[in-house]
């Protein structure tokens, strides 16, 4: 007679949905048992089966003694009596669609034997009671090795041939895994089986649990169609291949709207929302307006769900349905408009919301699950069914959870476009709120968000280290966040940031976010960390780049470069803050109470030095200067101020054609003056002076000789970087163009001072408040001169004429893109009439001012010197004038009769400014020393 044995269900059963339109997202298969230890006699065993699709069962052909049958919700295993001597075994295979589960079957024979349900007991580190199921046909004893004191045997309970042995396991307090083999043997020793116990140790470092138990369910797309596509490489299949680095794209040149994208599922689904991820780089094709249609099991005709407007946004969009859509077979997107009149899609994802995790409120004291209740003990933690939150609770209990980085409050910042529109600058930092956490490719991130008060947050991830190495790196990806538990699949790994840009940036609250997965990388925060913290933070970094957060600017620099060049992160970020602070002062942001809360931004890249819509990019090869606390404010200051200056150029009022590489250097030249005055580029750099003389001060001498002497237009003056006569009339040397702006800055900021010190910021404020939409380049140029004179209340037309700015011009100029600059003689005349209302400046030779002669102008010192003395005539005919004899000159002029032929900046070709090299070619008649007030003193030759 066969015995009927029902095997109890040990696992959690998933509910089977009764309606066709509520079939689960994917096939489900769950067995209550995966192994059966069976008695020698013939018997039947039942295993409960949970599946939402039809399933089949099979047994290997040589296992004639085992018959398996499908009873709907049960698997019946029917065994014949084992008349053999030894244990026999086989596998029963259950198949449900693509899913396969197996049941291992062992049956005792005539010989005495002992069978375990599991050959090894894998235990967690804490105290626990283990019940071991045993099947035997012989009496047995249990022996524990003498040196194993952490396992205690408890009396067993037997029923026929089945028994359950209990073992008390004590906590493993060591930092290694421990093992023990417990012997089960017959009294005569002829039969013995050993059961291995393996006990883990407590990992004091937090290791995130399995996130698969959490979060909303991603519904697999079975197939998709597009009514048009560009190529197989950009087919619709690329929009659900798990990465935004490949994408669907409609025909580049012949897209016909609407573009229809249809996504279908293998079985009908319940769908709560979908996520549209734009392409991984660029923005062409980003969805603007589209209609969404749905086909269901109950109605296969497509019906409209709604019309949506994304505006071509580059960020990920999450669209929730008012109520779940049931029985969905497919969705059809009818895209009516998109960025660039083409359509692209990086990834399309559909989700069903998951049920809440039960029991957490009994352990955690807050909605972020970042704090335990006061009465929580180890037993309560062990009782948490969800392994992910059990790991958090354990680490909190052990006081090893990194609350510094995983749980933070994040600041609201102003929308970047709004800020740029008000300041008339380029975009500021799109990577505010560094988290100090990085994610790997395809990692599932668990982010828990507290009360949002209606604000919109997202998690932004970008691989800065990939960019640093020159790898092909997808654009940053943003993942929308909602209040509560968010599970996100990070398609491309990198550093993580919390996007919190809002129109309520001045009043919106700081929002608390708990990032419970990913790896800690850390970041340095000037407001929080000290110089003493720097090395610990740097050495603890686990990613290739590190965030450094200042008052006015944030940096992302390579860890290896920082370890090599930066011994003090606080000093480094103080340098950058000081440079930005100076730029803000020059811009008038401090004076007019416009200091932005948003930070500027700079990051390391593989090559180049540039500015873009994010901020500045600095090649890693330059980090020996730019990552050094000492060199960044000295040798590197011009470069830093230059690239950040591009971002801060006020456009178009202080950035018109041919000034893109000029008005940004307003900040550089002032930064050099403030932080490294010993080396002023324009006055002291050795370069071509426009006439192939490689001298210190070559830039300034180009300006003096081609602008002041030869009368070339300001934007078309010759210099080292533009020496070709066929080229430079369309735009001269960019550094030569800077000279007259530097003279104005030096004069009013450092010499005149007072209220006039802020003249450039005052002009900037006028520009910020002026509608310049329809102004030409010539009008912008004229406005700059007019605004400057209105601010300083002096007639500078002599200066503007002399330096070449207030002169007629009608030329197409180069400036990355060609643009036309037109100023008429009538406009110049009108400017002279307009400026006549103001007095002339104290010096009539402002156009001769330089950093080398600042003291003479500031203290109004007369020229000192004795005619014919202190001169050394060189073999090439040029003359070196010693400043031991000749003092306080602004420049030295060389004449041929009454005609001014050359001008030499005081200090030309002298590293210590002890002399001046004056050009004196054949035919020259005299040299004059020019004082701050225009007085000329004869140095050599005759008048």
C-alpha positions in Angstrom: 0.0 0.0 0.0 1.4 3.4 -1.0 1.7 6.1 1.6 0.4 9.6 0.7 2.7 12.3 2.0 2.0 16.1 1.5 5.0 18.3 1.5 4.2 21.6 3.2 4.7 25.0 1.5 7.8 26.7 3.0 8.1 29.7 0.7 5.8 32.7 0.2 3.1 32.1 -2.4 2.3 34.8 -4.9 -1.4 35.5 -5.6 -2.8 34.3 -8.9 -4.8 37.0 -10.6 -8.2 35.8 -11.7 -8.8 38.1 -14.7 -7.0 37.9 -18.0 -6.1 41.6 -17.8 -4.3 41.2 -14.5 -1.7 38.6 -15.5 1.6 39.1 -13.8 4.4 40.9 -15.7 6.4 37.8 -16.5 5.9 34.0 -16.0 6.1 32.9 -12.3 7.2 29.5 -11.1 7.6 28.6 -7.4 7.9 25.1 -5.8 7.4 24.4 -2.1 10.3 22.0 -2.1 13.4 21.5 -4.2 14.5 18.2 -2.6 12.7 15.0 -1.4 14.3 12.4 0.9 12.0 9.3 0.5 11.5 6.1 2.4 12.3 2.7 0.9 8.7 1.7 0.6 6.4 2.7 -2.3 5.0 6.2 -1.6 3.5 9.3 -3.1 4.7 12.8 -2.4 3.1 16.2 -3.2 4.9 19.4 -3.9 2.9 22.6 -4.2 3.4 24.5 -7.4 2.7 28.2 -7.9 2.6 29.4 -11.5 0.6 31.9 -13.6 1.2 29.9 -16.8 0.8 26.3 -17.8 3.6 24.0 -16.7 4.9 20.6 -17.6 6.9 17.9 -15.7 9.5 15.4 -16.8 11.7 12.6 -15.4 14.8 11.1 -17.0 14.0 7.9 -18.9 16.2 5.7 -16.8 14.3 6.6 -13.6 11.5 4.1 -14.3 10.8 3.9 -10.6 9.7 7.5 -10.4 6.5 8.9 -12.0 5.7 12.6 -11.8 2.3 14.1 -12.6 0.8 17.6 -13.0 -2.2 18.0 -10.7 -2.7 21.7 -11.5 -1.5 23.4 -8.4 0.5 20.3 -7.2 3.3 18.1 -8.4 2.7 14.4 -7.6 5.8 12.2 -7.3 4.9 8.5 -7.2 7.7 6.1 -6.2 8.0 2.3 -6.4 9.6 0.4 -3.6 13.4 0.4 -3.7 14.4 -3.3 -3.5 18.0 -2.5 -4.1 20.7 -2.2 -1.5 21.8 1.5 -2.1 20.2 4.8 -2.1 18.9 5.8 -5.6 18.2 9.3 -6.9 16.9 11.3 -9.8 15.6 14.8 -10.7 12.1 15.9 -11.5 12.1 18.9 -13.9 9.2 21.4 -13.8 9.0 23.8 -16.8 6.8 26.9 -17.0 7.5 28.9 -20.2 11.2 30.0 -20.0 11.4 29.1 -16.3 12.7 25.7 -15.0 12.8 24.4 -11.4 14.1 21.0 -10.3 13.2 18.6 -7.4 16.0 16.3 -6.3 14.6 12.9 -5.3 16.5 10.4 -3.1 15.1 7.1 -1.9 16.6 4.8 0.7 17.5 1.2 -0.2 18.0 -2.0 1.9 21.3 -1.0 3.3 21.4 1.2 6.4 21.8 4.9 5.6 21.2 8.4 6.7 19.9 11.2 4.5 19.9 15.0 5.1 17.5 17.4 3.5 20.5 19.6 2.9 24.2 18.6 2.8 25.3 21.9 4.2 23.8 24.4 6.6 24.6 28.0 5.7 24.1 30.1 8.7 24.2 33.9 9.3 26.4 35.2 12.0 23.9 35.6 14.9 22.5 33.3 17.5 20.0 31.0 15.9 18.2 27.6 16.3 18.6 25.2 13.4 16.2 22.3 12.7 17.8 19.6 10.5 15.4 17.1 8.8 16.9 13.6 8.7 15.6 10.4 7.0 17.3 7.1 8.2 16.6 3.4 8.4 19.1 2.9 11.2 19.6 4.2 14.7 22.2 7.0 14.9 24.1 9.1 17.3 25.3 12.7 16.9 28.9 13.7 17.6 30.2 17.3 17.6 34.0 17.9 17.4 35.5 18.7 20.8 37.0 22.0 19.6 33.6 23.2 18.3 32.0 25.1 21.2 29.5 27.1 19.1 27.2 24.3 18.2 25.0 22.6 20.8 22.9 19.5 20.0 19.3 19.3 21.1 17.4 16.1 21.5 15.7 14.9 18.2 12.1 14.1 17.6 11.4 11.0 15.6 8.4 9.7 13.6 8.9 6.3 12.0 12.1 6.8 9.9 11.9 10.7 9.9 13.5 12.9 12.5 14.3 16.5 13.2 17.4 17.4 15.1 17.9 20.8 16.7 21.1 22.7 17.0 21.7 25.9 19.0 24.2 28.1 17.2 25.9 30.9 19.0 26.9 34.2 17.5 30.1 34.3 15.4 32.0 37.3 16.9 35.1 36.7 14.9 35.9 38.4 11.6 36.1 35.2 9.6 33.8 32.5 8.4 33.8 29.3 10.5 33.1 25.7 9.6 32.3 22.5 11.5 31.4 18.9 10.5 28.9 17.2 12.7 28.9 13.4 12.5 25.7 11.3 12.3 26.6 7.7 12.7 25.2 4.3 13.7 26.3 2.9 17.2 28.5 0.3 15.5 30.2 2.9 13.4 29.4 1.1 10.1 27.2 4.0 8.8 28.3 7.7 9.0 27.2 10.9 7.3 28.7 14.3 8.1 26.7 17.5 7.9 28.7 20.7 7.4 27.8 23.9 9.3 29.1 27.1 7.8 28.5 30.3 9.7 29.2 33.7 8.3 30.7 36.5 10.2 29.3 40.0 10.8 30.6 42.3 8.2 31.0 45.6 10.0 31.0 47.4 6.6 27.6 48.0 5.3 26.9 45.9 2.2 23.5 46.7 0.5 21.1 43.8 0.4 19.4 42.4 -2.6 17.3 45.2 -4.2 15.3 42.8 -6.3 12.8 42.5 -3.4 12.1 46.2 -3.6 10.8 48.8 -5.9 8.4 48.9 -8.8 8.4 46.1 -11.4 10.0 46.8 -14.8 7.7 45.2 -17.5 9.7 43.5 -20.2 9.0 44.6 -23.8 8.5 41.7 -26.1 8.7 43.5 -29.4 8.4 47.0 -31.0 7.7 48.6 -34.3 8.3 52.0 -35.8 6.6 53.4 -38.9 9.9 54.9 -39.9 13.5 54.7 -38.8 16.9 56.0 -40.0 18.8 52.7 -40.1 19.2 49.3 -38.5 21.8 50.7 -36.2 19.1 53.2 -34.9 16.1 50.9 -35.1 13.3 50.9 -32.5 14.9 47.9 -30.8 17.7 50.2 -29.6 15.1 52.0 -27.5 14.7 49.0 -25.1 18.1 47.4 -25.1 18.9 48.6 -21.6 21.2 51.6 -22.5 20.8 55.1 -23.6 24.1 55.0 -25.4 22.2 53.5 -28.3 18.9 54.9 -29.4 16.1 54.8 -31.9 16.2 57.6 -34.5 13.8 58.6 -37.3 15.2 59.5 -40.7 17.6 62.3 -40.4 16.5 64.3 -43.4 13.0 63.0 -44.3 11.1 62.4 -41.0 7.4 62.6 -41.6 5.2 63.4 -38.5 3.6 61.8 -36.7 6.3 59.2 -35.9 4.6 56.1 -34.5 6.5 53.8 -32.0 4.6 50.7 -30.8 5.7 48.6 -27.8 4.1 45.2 -27.1 4.2 42.8 -24.2 4.3 39.0 -24.2 1.2 38.8 -22.0 -1.3 41.4 -20.9 0.0 43.7 -18.1 -1.0 46.1 -15.4 0.9 49.4 -16.1 1.1 52.3 -13.6 3.5 54.5 -15.5 6.2 54.8 -18.1 9.6 56.4 -18.3 11.0 58.1 -21.4 14.8 58.5 -21.4 16.2 60.7 -24.1 19.2 59.7 -26.2 22.6 59.4 -24.4 24.1 62.4 -26.1 22.8 65.5 -27.9 19.2 66.5 -27.9 18.0 66.1 -31.5 14.8 64.1 -31.5 13.8 64.6 -27.9 10.1 64.2 -27.6 8.0 67.4 -27.6 4.3 66.7 -28.1 2.8 63.2 -28.5 -0.4 61.2 -28.2 -0.4 57.9 -26.4 -2.7 55.0 -27.3 -3.2 51.6 -25.7 -4.4 48.2 -26.8 -5.8 45.8 -24.2 -6.9 42.3 -23.9 -10.5 43.5 -23.7 -10.2 46.0 -26.5 -7.5 45.4 -29.1 -8.3 48.6 -31.0 -6.0 51.4 -30.0 -7.7 54.0 -27.8 -6.2 57.3 -26.7 -4.8 57.6 -23.2 -3.9 61.3 -23.5 -1.7 64.0 -25.0 1.6 64.8 -23.4 4.1 67.7 -23.8 7.8 67.2 -22.9 9.1 70.3 -24.7 12.2 68.5 -26.1 13.7 68.3 -22.5 17.0 66.5 -22.1 16.1 65.0 -18.7 14.3 61.7 -18.1 10.5 62.0 -18.0 8.3 59.9 -15.8 4.6 59.9 -16.6 2.1 58.4 -14.1 -1.4 57.3 -15.2 -4.3 58.6 -13.2 -5.2 55.0 -12.5 -3.5 51.7 -13.4 -4.1 50.5 -17.0 -5.1 46.9 -16.9 -4.7 44.1 -19.4 -2.3 46.2 -21.6 -1.1 44.4 -24.7 0.7 47.3 -26.3 1.3 51.1 -26.3 1.5 53.3 -29.3 3.3 56.7 -29.2 2.3 59.1 -31.9 5.0 61.7 -31.8 3.7 64.9 -33.4 6.8 67.2 -32.8 10.3 66.8 -31.4 13.6 68.7 -31.1 15.2 69.3 -34.5 12.2 67.9 -36.4 13.4 64.3 -36.0 12.5 61.8 -33.3 14.8 59.8 -31.0 14.3 57.6 -27.9 17.2 56.4 -25.7 15.0 54.0 -23.6 11.3 53.5 -23.1 10.4 51.7 -19.9 7.0 50.6 -18.5 6.4 49.8 -14.8 3.9 48.3 -12.4 4.0 49.7 -8.8 5.1 47.3 -6.2 3.3 46.6 -2.9 4.7 48.4 0.2 7.3 46.6 2.2 5.6 45.3 5.4 6.9 45.6 9.0 9.4 48.4 8.6 7.5 50.8 10.8 8.1 48.4 13.7 11.9 48.8 13.5 12.6 52.2 11.9 11.8 55.5 13.6 11.6 57.7 10.5 10.2 57.6 7.0 13.7 57.5 5.5 14.5 54.2 7.3 17.7 55.8 8.5 17.1 55.6 12.3 16.1 52.7 14.6 13.5 52.9 17.3 14.9 52.9 20.8 13.6 49.5 21.7 15.0 47.6 18.7 17.2 44.7 19.5 19.0 42.0 17.6 15.9 39.7 17.6 13.8 42.4 16.0 16.4 43.0 13.3 16.7 39.3 12.6 12.9 39.2 12.2 12.9 41.7 9.2 11.9 39.6 6.2 13.2 42.0 3.6 17.0 41.4 3.3 17.7 44.9 2.0 16.2 46.7 4.9 17.6 44.1 7.3 21.1 45.0 6.1 20.4 48.7 6.8 18.9 48.0 10.2 21.9 45.8 11.2 24.4 48.4 10.1 22.5 51.1 12.0 22.4 48.8 15.1 26.1 48.2 14.8 26.6 51.9 14.4 28.6 51.3 11.2 26.1 52.9 8.8 27.6 55.8 6.9 25.0 58.4 7.7 27.4 61.2 6.6 27.0 60.4 2.9 24.0 58.0 2.6 21.6 60.3 4.5 21.8 64.0 3.6 19.8 67.1 3.3 20.0 68.6 -0.2 19.8 72.3 -1.1 17.4 73.9 -3.6 19.1 75.8 -6.4 17.8 78.1 -9.0 16.8 76.8 -12.4 19.9 77.1 -14.6 18.2 78.8 -17.5 16.5 81.3 -15.3 19.8 82.2 -13.7 21.6 82.5 -17.0 18.8 84.7 -18.3 19.0 87.1 -15.4 22.8 87.3 -15.3 23.2 87.1 -19.1 25.9 84.5 -18.7 26.4 80.9 -19.8 25.0 78.0 -17.8 26.1 77.3 -14.3 26.7 74.0 -12.5 24.3 71.2 -13.6 25.9 69.0 -10.9 24.9 70.6 -7.7 24.3 68.6 -4.5 27.1 65.9 -4.8 26.1 62.8 -2.9 29.6 61.3 -2.4 28.2 58.0 -3.8 28.9 56.3 -7.2 27.1 53.6 -9.0 28.3 50.9 -11.4 26.8 50.2 -14.8 23.4 48.5 -14.6 23.4 48.7 -10.8 20.0 48.9 -9.1 19.9 52.0 -6.9 17.6 52.3 -3.9 16.9 55.9 -3.1 14.5 56.8 -0.3 13.0 60.3 -0.4 11.3 62.1 2.5 8.6 64.7 2.3 9.1 66.7 -0.9 6.6 69.5 -0.3 5.7 69.5 -3.9 9.2 69.9 -5.2 10.7 67.8 -8.0 13.9 65.9 -7.5 15.9 63.5 -9.6 19.1 61.5 -9.3 21.7 62.5 -11.9 24.6 60.1 -12.7 27.6 60.8 -14.8 30.9 59.0 -15.4 33.5 61.8 -14.9 36.3 59.3 -14.6 35.5 57.9 -18.0 35.7 61.4 -19.4 39.0 61.9 -17.6 40.4 58.8 -19.3 39.1 59.8 -22.7 36.5 57.0 -22.9 33.3 57.3 -24.9 31.0 58.5 -22.1 27.2 58.8 -22.4 25.6 62.1 -21.4 24.5 62.4 -17.8 21.3 60.5 -17.0 18.6 61.8 -14.7 16.3 59.5 -12.8 13.1 61.0 -11.4 12.6 60.6 -7.7 9.3 60.4 -5.8 8.6 60.5 -2.1 9.2 57.1 -0.6 11.2 54.2 -1.9 12.6 54.5 -5.4 14.3 51.7 -7.3 16.3 52.8 -10.3 18.3 50.9 -12.8 21.5 52.9 -13.4 22.2 52.4 -17.1 25.6 54.1 -17.0 27.6 54.3 -13.8 29.4 57.3 -12.3 29.1 59.9 -9.5 25.6 60.7 -8.3 24.0 64.1 -7.7 20.6 65.1 -6.4 19.0 67.5 -9.0 17.0 70.0 -7.0 16.4 73.1 -9.2 13.3 75.0 -8.5 11.6 78.4 -9.0 11.2 78.5 -5.2 14.9 78.2 -4.6 14.9 81.1 -2.2 12.2 79.7 0.1 12.1 75.9 -0.7 13.2 73.7 2.1 16.2 71.5 2.3 15.1 67.9 1.4 16.3 64.8 3.1 17.3 61.8 0.9 18.6 58.4 1.9 20.7 56.6 -0.8 20.9 53.1 0.5 22.9 51.5 -2.3 25.9 52.3 -4.4 29.5 52.7 -3.0 30.7 55.5 -0.8 33.3 57.7 -2.6 32.9 60.8 -0.4 33.5 64.5 -1.2 35.2 67.4 0.4 33.0 70.3 1.6 34.6 73.6 2.5 31.9 74.4 5.0 32.1 71.0 6.7 35.7 69.7 6.4 39.1 71.0 7.4 42.6 70.7 6.0 43.1 67.9 8.6 40.2 65.9 7.0 41.6 66.2 3.4 43.9 63.2 3.3 41.4 60.8 4.9 38.7 61.8 2.5 41.0 61.6 -0.5 42.5 58.3 0.5 39.0 56.8 1.2 37.8 57.6 -2.4 36.9 54.5 -4.3 36.1 56.1 -7.6 38.6 57.8 -10.0 37.3 61.3 -9.4 36.4 63.3 -6.3 33.9 66.2 -5.7 35.2 69.3 -3.9 32.6 71.7 -2.8 33.3 75.4 -2.2 31.4 78.5 -1.5 31.2 79.7 -5.1 32.5 76.8 -7.2 32.4 73.0 -7.1 35.2 70.8 -8.7 35.4 67.2 -9.9 39.1 66.3 -10.2 41.0 63.1 -10.6 41.9 61.2 -7.5 45.4 60.3 -8.7 46.2 63.9 -9.7 44.9 65.2 -6.3 47.1 62.6 -4.5 50.1 63.7 -6.5 49.6 67.5 -6.5 47.2 68.5 -3.7 48.2 68.1 -0.1 45.5 70.5 1.1 42.0 70.4 -0.4 40.8 73.3 1.7 43.6 75.5 0.4 42.8 74.4 -3.2 39.1 75.2 -3.0 39.9 78.5 -1.2 42.0 79.5 -4.2 39.2 78.7 -6.7 36.6 80.5 -4.5 38.9 83.5 -4.3 39.1 83.6 -8.1 35.3 83.3 -8.5 34.8 85.9 -5.8 37.0 88.3 -7.8 35.0 87.6 -11.0 31.8 88.3 -9.1 33.1 91.6 -7.8 34.2 92.6 -11.3 30.8 91.7 -12.7 29.1 93.9 -10.1 27.2 90.9 -8.6 28.4 91.7 -5.1 27.6 95.4 -5.4 24.2 94.9 -6.8 23.2 92.0 -4.5 23.1 89.5 -7.3 25.4 86.8 -5.9 24.0 83.5 -7.1 23.4 80.6 -4.7 24.3 78.3 -7.5 27.9 77.3 -7.9 30.2 77.5 -10.8 31.7 74.2 -12.0 35.0 72.8 -13.2 36.0 69.3 -13.9 38.9 67.2 -15.2 38.8 66.0 -18.8 41.3 64.0 -20.9 42.5 66.9 -23.0 41.9 70.5 -23.7 41.1 73.7 -21.7 37.6 74.9 -22.5 34.3 76.3 -21.2 30.9 74.9 -22.2 27.3 74.9 -20.9 28.4 73.1 -17.7 31.4 75.3 -16.7 35.1 74.7 -17.3 36.9 71.6 -18.5 40.5 71.2 -17.7 42.8 68.6 -19.2 44.5 66.2 -16.8 47.9 67.2 -18.2 47.4 70.7 -16.6 46.6 69.3 -13.1 50.2 69.9 -11.9 49.2 73.5 -11.8 45.4 73.5 -11.5 45.2 70.9 -8.7 48.1 72.4 -6.7 47.2 74.6 -3.7 50.3 76.8 -4.4 50.4 76.8 -8.2 46.7 77.2 -8.9 46.7 80.7 -7.5 50.0 81.6 -9.2 50.9 79.9 -12.5 47.4 78.5 -13.1 45.4 81.6 -12.2 45.1 83.0 -15.7 43.8 79.7 -17.1 41.3 79.2 -14.3 40.0 82.8 -14.5 40.0 82.6 -18.4 37.7 79.5 -18.7 35.4 80.5 -15.8 35.5 84.0 -17.4 34.0 82.5 -20.6 31.0 81.3 -18.4 30.8 84.8 -16.9 30.9 86.8 -20.1 27.8 89.0 -20.1 26.3 88.5 -23.5 25.8 90.2 -25.8 26.5 93.6 -24.1 30.0 92.7 -23.1 30.6 90.0 -25.6 30.1 91.0 -29.2 31.8 89.8 -32.3 35.6 89.3 -32.1 35.6 89.6 -28.2 34.9 86.0 -27.2 38.5 85.5 -26.3 38.9 89.1 -24.9 36.2 90.0 -22.4 36.7 86.7 -20.6 40.3 87.8 -20.1 39.1 90.9 -18.2 38.8 88.4 -15.3 42.2 86.8 -16.0 44.2 90.0 -16.2 42.6 91.2 -12.9 43.2 87.8 -11.3 46.8 87.8 -12.4 47.2 91.3 -11.0 45.7 90.4 -7.6 47.2 87.0 -7.1 50.5 87.0 -9.0 51.4 90.6 -9.7 55.0 89.6 -10.1 54.2 88.3 -13.6 51.7 90.3 -15.7 51.2 88.5 -19.0 50.7 91.5 -21.2 53.6 93.4 -19.9 56.1 90.6 -19.1 55.5 87.7 -21.4 58.2 87.1 -23.9 56.7 87.0 -27.4 56.7 88.6 -30.8 56.0 92.3 -30.7 54.4 92.3 -34.2 57.7 93.1 -35.9 59.5 89.8 -35.2 61.2 91.1 -32.1 60.9 88.4 -29.4 60.9 90.5 -26.3 59.4 90.6 -22.8 56.3 92.8 -23.1 55.8 91.9 -26.8 52.0 91.8 -26.5 51.8 95.3 -25.1 54.3 96.6 -27.6 52.2 95.2 -30.4 49.2 97.2 -29.1 51.3 100.4 -28.7 52.8 100.2 -32.2 49.9 98.8 -34.2 47.1 100.4 -32.4 48.4 103.7 -30.9 51.1 104.4 -33.5 49.8 102.9 -36.7 46.2 103.5 -35.9 44.8 100.0 -36.6 41.2 99.4 -35.5 41.1 97.9 -32.0 39.9 94.5 -33.0 42.3 94.2 -35.9 45.7 94.9 -34.4 48.6 92.7 -35.2 50.3 90.5 -32.6 52.0 87.2 -32.0 48.9 85.0 -32.5 47.8 86.8 -35.7 50.7 87.9 -37.8 49.4 87.1 -41.3 48.4 90.4 -43.0 45.8 88.5 -45.0 44.2 87.2 -41.8 44.4 89.6 -39.0 42.3 92.4 -40.5 39.4 90.0 -39.8 40.4 89.9 -36.2 43.7 90.6 -34.6 45.6 89.1 -31.7 43.2 88.4 -28.9 45.7 89.4 -26.1 46.5 92.7 -28.0 42.8 93.4 -28.0 42.8 93.1 -24.2 45.3 95.9 -23.7 42.9 98.9 -23.7 40.4 97.1 -21.5 43.3 96.4 -19.0 44.3 100.0 -19.1 40.8 101.1 -18.1 40.6 98.4 -15.4 44.0 99.3 -14.0 43.3 103.0 -14.1 39.9 103.1 -12.5 40.1 100.1 -10.2 43.7 100.6 -8.9 44.7 104.2 -9.5 41.5 106.3 -9.3 39.6 103.9 -7.0 36.7 105.0 -4.9 33.3 104.7 -6.5 34.9 104.5 -9.9 36.6 101.2 -9.0 33.4 99.4 -9.8 33.0 100.8 -13.2 33.1 97.5 -15.1 30.4 96.1 -12.7 28.3 99.2 -13.2 28.5 98.8 -16.9 27.6 95.1 -16.5 24.6 96.1 -14.5 23.4 98.5 -17.2 23.8 95.7 -19.7 21.9 93.2 -17.5 19.0 95.7 -17.4 19.1 96.5 -21.1 17.1 94.7 -23.9 19.9 94.2 -26.5 17.9 91.8 -28.6 18.0 93.8 -31.8 21.3 95.6 -31.4 24.1 95.1 -33.9 27.7 94.4 -33.0 28.6 98.0 -33.8 25.8 99.3 -31.5 27.0 97.0 -28.7 30.5 98.3 -29.2 29.3 101.9 -29.1 27.1 101.2 -26.1 30.1 99.9 -24.2 32.0 103.2 -24.7 29.0 105.3 -23.9 28.1 103.3 -20.7 31.7 103.4 -19.5 31.8 107.2 -19.8 28.4 107.5 -18.1 29.7 105.5 -15.2 33.1 107.1 -14.7 31.6 110.5 -15.8 34.7 111.4 -17.9 35.2 112.0 -21.6 37.3 109.1 -22.8 36.9 109.7 -26.5 40.5 110.6 -26.9 41.5 107.3 -25.4 38.9 105.3 -27.4 40.0 107.0 -30.6 43.7 106.5 -29.9 43.3 102.8 -28.9 41.3 102.2 -32.1 37.9 101.5 -30.6 36.1 104.7 -31.7 36.9 104.5 -35.4 34.8 103.8 -38.4 34.8 100.1 -39.4 32.8 97.9 -41.8 34.3 94.5 -41.7 33.4 90.8 -41.3 35.4 89.6 -38.3 36.4 86.1 -37.1 35.2 84.9 -33.7 34.6 81.2 -34.0 31.8 82.2 -36.3 32.0 85.2 -38.7 30.1 88.3 -37.8 29.9 91.9 -39.2 31.0 94.9 -37.3 29.9 98.3 -38.6 30.6 101.7 -37.0 30.2 104.8 -39.1 32.0 108.1 -39.0 28.7 109.8 -38.1 28.3 107.5 -35.1 31.9 108.3 -34.0 31.2 112.0 -34.3 28.0 111.7 -32.3 29.9 109.8 -29.6 32.4 112.7 -29.3 29.5 115.2 -29.0 27.8 113.0 -26.4 31.0 112.7 -24.3 31.7 116.5 -24.3 29.3 116.8 -21.3 32.0 115.2 -19.2 35.5 116.4 -18.2 38.6 114.8 -19.6 40.5 112.3 -17.4 43.5 113.6 -15.3 45.9 111.9 -17.7 45.9 112.6 -21.4 48.0 109.5 -22.1 45.8 106.8 -20.5 46.6 104.8 -23.6 50.2 104.6 -22.4 49.3 103.2 -18.9 50.5 99.6 -18.0 51.2 97.6 -14.9 54.9 98.5 -15.3 54.1 102.3 -14.9 51.2 102.1 -12.4 53.2 103.7 -9.6 54.1 106.8 -11.7 50.4 107.3 -12.7 49.1 106.7 -9.2 51.6 109.0 -7.5 51.7 111.4 -10.4 55.4 111.2 -10.6 57.4 113.4 -13.1 60.0 111.8 -15.3 63.5 111.9 -13.9 66.7 111.6 -16.0 69.7 113.2 -17.5 69.9 113.7 -21.3 72.3 111.3 -22.9 73.1 109.3 -19.8 72.1 105.8 -18.7 72.0 104.6 -22.3 73.6 101.6 -23.9 73.6 101.4 -27.7 73.4 97.8 -29.0 75.0 96.5 -32.2 71.7 96.3 -33.9 71.2 100.0 -33.3 68.6 99.6 -30.5 69.1 101.4 -27.3 68.8 100.1 -23.7 67.7 102.8 -21.3 68.7 102.3 -17.6 66.1 103.0 -15.0 68.8 103.9 -12.5 69.0 107.2 -14.5 65.6 107.4 -16.2 62.7 107.0 -13.8 58.9 107.2 -13.8 58.4 107.0 -17.6 55.2 105.4 -19.0 56.8 104.7 -22.4 59.7 105.7 -24.5 58.8 107.1 -28.0 61.1 106.9 -31.0 60.7 109.7 -33.6 61.9 110.2 -37.1 61.7 114.0 -37.5 58.2 114.9 -36.2 56.8 111.6 -37.0 56.2 109.1 -34.1 57.6 105.8 -35.4 57.8 103.4 -32.4 56.7 103.2 -28.8 58.4 101.1 -26.1 56.6 100.0 -23.0 58.6 100.9 -19.9 60.5 97.8 -18.9 60.5 96.2 -22.3 62.7 93.1 -22.4 63.8 93.5 -18.7 62.7 90.8 -16.3 63.3 93.0 -13.2 62.1 96.2 -14.9 65.5 97.8 -14.4 65.8 98.9 -18.1 63.8 99.4 -21.3 64.8 98.2 -24.7 63.9 101.0 -27.2 63.9 100.5 -30.9 66.1 103.0 -32.8 66.5 102.0 -36.4 68.4 103.9 -39.0 66.8 107.3 -39.7 65.6 107.8 -36.2 66.2 111.2 -34.7 65.3 111.2 -31.0 63.8 109.3 -28.0 61.3 110.9 -25.7 60.4 109.7 -22.2 56.6 110.3 -21.6 55.3 111.0 -18.1 51.8 110.2 -16.8 50.6 113.7 -17.6 51.9 113.5 -21.2 55.0 115.6 -20.5 57.8 114.5 -22.8 61.5 114.6 -21.8 64.2 114.3 -24.4 66.4 111.2 -23.7 68.5 110.9 -26.8 69.0 112.6 -30.2 67.6 116.0 -31.2 64.2 117.6 -31.6 
